[in-house]
């Protein structure tokens, strides 16, 4: 348990430090935006690129990995769609915001730092393979649901095209692919380039956690506790339970990959759920509340998952 606390507590202390900085107005809007850009465009991609160079991605069984994680997400997604008509705050646009909030976790700013801190560089393959298609899949199916019930705007074909373009431009996807391809050449990196990328990567984890704390200052618990409770039960209790069954029993994945799947499943809703809710002007209060409260509860859910999963 002490080893788990050594991993988990510093992560949440860094998040809390970012939250404190935002509340005390120690960083202006431009500074917050700049830090987010640094994390997503430079630091995390550098971390993934350098590590992906050293790992044989072909041995990671991505189809089984994706089936276990996204199959579990699909089950939770459907449960949210079925439950949402019974709760007024989650009912708009066919429950699409509720569905994405119940199945879209905060993987980049919380999942990657936690997986690297606890499992080391070996976590890069399962973590990056999930993160690479995480946002596009969720946005596509949530948009499809919203358009299907006739409350969305725009063409589905245009949305699909935008998603593919976004995937192709995603710095995380590009870093993973570039690292794997460069590693396959066997050329290695010049010491200067290797040191530069290494320094960027080392900054990625603490910067991402601090940036997450800054973001949380905007996600207050804005009422609608019934909706918030449903979202968090689905996301942080039902999802990891289903994921554990799928990863360990149905697909019999290697322990590390299975552990990453369950860890990612127990994380709180990510910011994309809030962006989706604001895009459709639906369920904004319960989704933002679930992000804020869920991040606080993640201290306990992540600790429990690490303890249950073991080494």
Secondary structure as the mmCIF struct_conf table of DSSP 4:
data_model
#
loop_
_struct_conf.conf_type_id
_struct_conf.id
_struct_conf.beg_label_comp_id
_struct_conf.beg_label_asym_id
_struct_conf.beg_label_seq_id
_struct_conf.end_label_comp_id
_struct_conf.end_label_asym_id
_struct_conf.end_label_seq_id
HELX_RH_AL_P HELX_RH_AL_P1 UNK A 2 UNK A 23
TURN_TY1_P TURN_TY1_P1 UNK A 24 UNK A 25
BEND BEND1 UNK A 27 UNK A 27
HELX_RH_AL_P HELX_RH_AL_P2 UNK A 29 UNK A 38
HELX_RH_PI_P HELX_RH_PI_P1 UNK A 39 UNK A 43
HELX_RH_AL_P HELX_RH_AL_P3 UNK A 44 UNK A 52
TURN_TY1_P TURN_TY1_P2 UNK A 53 UNK A 54
BEND BEND2 UNK A 55 UNK A 55
HELX_RH_3T_P HELX_RH_3T_P1 UNK A 57 UNK A 60
HELX_RH_AL_P HELX_RH_AL_P4 UNK A 62 UNK A 84
TURN_TY1_P TURN_TY1_P3 UNK A 85 UNK A 86
BEND BEND3 UNK A 87 UNK A 87
HELX_RH_AL_P HELX_RH_AL_P5 UNK A 88 UNK A 91
HELX_RH_3T_P HELX_RH_3T_P2 UNK A 92 UNK A 95
HELX_RH_AL_P HELX_RH_AL_P6 UNK A 96 UNK A 103
STRN STRN1 UNK A 105 UNK A 105
HELX_RH_PI_P HELX_RH_PI_P2 UNK A 107 UNK A 111
HELX_RH_AL_P HELX_RH_AL_P7 UNK A 112 UNK A 119
HELX_RH_3T_P HELX_RH_3T_P3 UNK A 120 UNK A 123
HELX_RH_AL_P HELX_RH_AL_P8 UNK A 124 UNK A 148
TURN_TY1_P TURN_TY1_P4 UNK A 149 UNK A 150
BEND BEND4 UNK A 154 UNK A 154
HELX_RH_AL_P HELX_RH_AL_P9 UNK A 156 UNK A 169
HELX_RH_AL_P HELX_RH_AL_P10 UNK A 171 UNK A 185
TURN_TY1_P TURN_TY1_P5 UNK A 186 UNK A 186
HELX_RH_AL_P HELX_RH_AL_P11 UNK A 191 UNK A 216
TURN_TY1_P TURN_TY1_P6 UNK A 217 UNK A 218
BEND BEND5 UNK A 223 UNK A 223
HELX_RH_AL_P HELX_RH_AL_P12 UNK A 225 UNK A 233
HELX_RH_PI_P HELX_RH_PI_P3 UNK A 234 UNK A 238
HELX_RH_AL_P HELX_RH_AL_P13 UNK A 239 UNK A 244
HELX_RH_PI_P HELX_RH_PI_P4 UNK A 245 UNK A 250
BEND BEND6 UNK A 251 UNK A 251
HELX_RH_AL_P HELX_RH_AL_P14 UNK A 255 UNK A 265
TURN_TY1_P TURN_TY1_P7 UNK A 266 UNK A 266
BEND BEND7 UNK A 267 UNK A 267
HELX_LH_PP_P HELX_LH_PP_P1 UNK A 268 UNK A 268
STRN STRN2 UNK A 269 UNK A 269
HELX_LH_PP_P HELX_LH_PP_P2 UNK A 270 UNK A 270
HELX_RH_AL_P HELX_RH_AL_P15 UNK A 271 UNK A 280
TURN_TY1_P TURN_TY1_P8 UNK A 281 UNK A 281
BEND BEND8 UNK A 283 UNK A 283
HELX_RH_AL_P HELX_RH_AL_P16 UNK A 284 UNK A 309
#
